[in-house]
Amino acid sequence: MAGDAQGSDGSADFAYGRDDGGTLQLTLAIFADDADLRAELREDALATGFRVTRVDGLDALFGDMARGLADIVLVDCPVVEAGAMAGLAELDMRAARIGMGLIVSTSIVSLDTVFGCLDQSSPQILVAPSRADRMLALGRALALQPGRVRELSEADRAVLMRLSDQVSEIGARLEALKAASEAGDGAASGRDGSAAGDRDDVRTAEAPSAFRFASAPPLDRIERGGAVPALPPARLVRAAIRQRQARGRFLPAELFADPAWDMLLDLTAAQGEGTRVSVTSLCIASGVPVTTALRWIALMTEMGLLRREVDLDDRRRAFILLSDKAIEGMARYFAAVGKERAPVL
């Protein structure tokens, strides 16, 4: 776009644009094949505080990536073919090299492929995202740019992740209420009091547990010592998973949303079985929307609890495994629970 600062290699020089008030703004480039979606993304980006420098289709991105992009690049790629795979991998390497933020939305069918292509730049990956999910991703990209916020502790990041999940849930419920209202559904109008009750539930959901989580010890102060016990047999871990899943048959499932723990249990069982877990399978095991699960996977990877392993038989895919630190923590947990003879839930 004319007037954008360019680096020597054609990339954006990260000179912030200025709004009418003289405030520095991050720049954003949008690439999507759906014209209506491009317009919606541009509207949301401007509302979030970005200066949008480029809006185009995927062919423009993958066909001429030497052109200047932006501080943040937002890509919608629901179907990933051979050309798109190469383009995403190149974009990922470029983002990692120059410190460019990257947000990629895709479909559940293409998740494993997209995840396999993006292994350098720590991108945000969204799966069939709602408008609220995209707005949340834009806000996180804005906050996480270098120099924008102080370095967060592990506990701080976990609390923010839970609050992000709550914001996403609020957005999803509000979108559902809006759709019901537009369809003439009387429940959305609150005439019987149900809609108002839903809004109260949304406003208070999980807030206490989110803030209790802030008191959890950092990884470097978690209780350790002595010989590391062996992990329990996989069948016992699977039994614990079945116990947790059974709660949703008798009580509202949203009361028990704990994606980090559910994923750790699933990976612990897989470790004992000698199997590897794809990112799609792990998201399903989390029991929460895929985009939410991906945020937790990214956080736990940053915390050193999870690690990524490329599928040597198909380099388009990658698996998620427990780190040695996580294996030790889970082994000590199950050993402690066994001594107390308490149910594993």
N, C-alpha and C positions, 0 to 999 in steps of 0.2 A: 504494500500500500504506500502511495506516495507520502513522503515526509517521515517515514519510519526510519530510525537510525539503524544502520546495517554494519555488521562486523566485516572483517576482511574475507571471511569465508562465505559471506552472504547471510549469515545468521543474524538474528536480532542482537543488537549491541547492549541490550538491557538498559538503555536509557529510558527511564520512565516517562510516560506521557503526562501532560498536565491537564487537569480539568479547568473549568472556567475560574475556579477559585485559586488556581496556582498550586493545588495539591498534587503531589507525586502519585501516579497511578501505575499499577502493574498492567502490562499488555497481555491480551489473550487472542489466540487464533483458534477458530472453530472449523472443523471439517466433518461434514455429514452429508450423505446423499439425499436425505429427505429434506426438501425445501422448507416445509412447515416446521420441522424440528430445528433447522438452522435458525429460523426466525425466532423461535421460542428460546433457544439457547442464547442468542444474542441479547434478547430482552432481559433474560435472567442475569447474564454476565454484567450488563450495564447497571442493573439494579444492585448487584453485589459490590460494584465499585471498580470494575475493570475498564480499561480502554480497549475496545475490540478493534484489532488491526486487520483482521482477515477473516472472511467467512466464505467457505468454498466446499466443493465435493471431495470425496476421497481420492479421485483420480488426480486432482490438482496437488494433493499432498504427496501421494506415492510416486507421482510422475515427475515432480520437480522439487525434491526436498532441499535442494541447494538454495532455494529462495529463503529470504528471511522469514522466521516464524514469529515467536513472541516469548515473553517470560513464561507463560503457561500455554500449553496446547491441549485442546479438548477435542477428542476424536470419538465419533460414533461408528462402530464397525460390527454390526450384528452378525454378519456372515463373513467368515475368513477363508479366502481362497489363497492359492499359492502366491499370487502377486501381493496380496494384502499381508501375508505372513512375512515376506521379505521386507515389505515397507514398514511394518510394525517393529521388526527387529532393528532396522536401521534407525528408525525414529527413537527407539529405546536407547540405543548406543549414543546417538546425538544428544539426547536429553541428559544422559549421565555425564557426557564429556563437558557440556557447557553449563550444567546446572539448571536446565530448563524443567519446569514442572510439567507433569503429564497426567491427564485424566482420560481413560479409555472406557467407553461403555460398549457392552457386547451382549450376546444372548447366552443362556445356559448351555446350549448346544456347542457353542464356540469357546466356552470358558477355558477349557484345558489348553486349547491351541493358543489363545491369547495369553494366558498365564505363562506358557512355555516360551513365547516370543519376548516377553517383557521381564528380563531378569537382571537388568543393569541399573535402572533409574529409580527404583522404588515408586512406581506409579500408583495412582488410585485406579482400581478396576471396579467398574459398576456393572451389574448384571440386570438387564431389563429394568433400569432405574425409573423411579417416579420423578416427577419434577422436584419434589422435596429432596430426594437423594442427590440430584444434580446440584441443587442450590447448596446443599450441605458440602458436597465435594468442592465446589467453587470457594466456599467460605474457608474450608480447610487449606486449600491451595493458597489462598490469600494470606492466611495466618502463618503458614509454614515456610514461606519464602525467607531466605537468609536475611537476618537483621530485623525481621518483623516482630518476632517474639523472643523472649528469653528461653534458654534451654530448659525443657520440662523434665522433671523427675519421672521415674517409671510410674509412681503412684499417681502423679498429676496426669500423665498421658492416659492411664487407665480410667480415671474419673472422667476426663474429657471424652473418652471413647464411649462410656456409658451414657453420658449426656448427649452425645451425638446420636446414639441409638434412640434415645427418647425423642429427640427432635425429629428424627426420621419417622418414628412411629406416629408422632403428632401430625406430621405432614400427610402421612398415608391416611390417617383417620379423617383429617379435614378434607382431603380429596374425595374420600368415600362419601362424606356428608354432603359435599358440594354436588357430586354426581347424583345422589339420592334426591337432593332438592330440585335439581334440574329435571329429574324424571318425574317430579310431582309426588315424591314419597312423603307422606305426612310425618313419618318418624323423624326426618331431618329437620322439620320445622320446630320440633320440640313441643308440639301440642299435647303429647301424652307424657312429657317430661323425660322421655328416654334419651333424647339427643343431649339435653342439658346434663344428664347424668354421665353420658359418655364423655363430655367435655371435662367434667370434674375428674373422671378417671384418668384421662390423658394428662391433665395438668399435674397430677401428683404421682403418676406411675413410677415406681422404682427409685424415686429421688432419695429416700433414706438409705437404701442399700448402696446407691452410687457413692454417697458421701462416706458411708462406713468403709468402703473399699479404700479410701484415701489413707487409712491408718495401717494398711497392710505393709509389712516390712519390705524394703528393696531386696533384690535378689542377692546382693552381696552380704545381707544380714539375716538371711533365712537360716533356720536351725539346721545344722549339719554336724558331722563328727562321727567317728567310728567307722567300721567297715560298712560298705554300701550293701544293703540286702538285695536279693534278687527280686525282680518283678514277679507279681503273682501269676499263676496260670491264666492264660487268656480267657478261659471259660468263666473264671470268677469276675474278671473285668466286664465281660459281656453281660453277666448276670446283674452287675451293678448298673450297667447301661439300661437293661430292660426294666429294672426297678425304677429308674428315673423316668423312663418313658411311660411307665404305667400310671404315674400320677395324673397325666393329662386325660386319662379315661374317666377320672372321678372328680377332678377339680379343674378350673380354668388353666389351660397350659401356659398362658402368658405370665402367671404368677411365678413360674419356675424357670424363666429364660436365663440361662447361664452358659452362653456359647463357648466361652474359653474352657470351662471345665468339661463340657460335653465333648469338645474336640480333643482335649488332653486324654480323656478316657478312651475315645475311639482310637487314637494313635497308640496308646498304651496296649490296647488289645491287639492291634495290628503288629506292634513290636513283638509281642509274645507269639503271634501266629507266623511271624516271618514274612509278612506281606507288606506291601507299600500302598499308600493311600493317595489317590489323585486329589487335586484341589477341589474338583467338583464333588467327589464323594465326601470329603471332609466338610464342605459347606453344608451338604445335606445332613450330615451327622450333627451339626451344630444346633439344628432345630430352629434357626432364625433365618430371615431372608438372606439370600446369597450375598448381596452387597454388604450387609451388616457382617456376615461371617468373614468376608474378605478383609474388612477393616480390622477385625480381631486377629486374623492370620498375620496381617502386616505388623500389627503391634507386637504380637508374641514373637515374631521373627526378630524384630528390633530388640526385644528384651532378651534374646538369646535362648528362648525356649523351643523354638521350632527351627528347622533348617530345610533347605530346598535341595532336591537331588534330581538331576536331569535323567530322563529315561534314555538309556544308551541304545535301546532298540528303536526308539522313535523320539528324536530330539525335539519334536514339536511339543512334547509333553514334559511335565515335571511333577515330581511327587513331593509330598510334605512328610517329614519325619520329625520325631522328637530329637532334640539335642541331647548331648551327654548330661548336661545340667538338668534338663527336664526329666530324663530317665532316672537320675539319682533322686530327684525330688519326689517323683511318683512312687518309686520303690520304697523310700522312707515313709511316705504317707501310708501306703498299704500295710507296711510292717507295723506302724503305730496303731492303725485301726484294728489290725488283727490282734494285737496285744490287749486292746481294750474290749475286744469282742463286741464292737458296735456295728450296726448295719452300715454297709457302704451305700450311700445315697448320693 
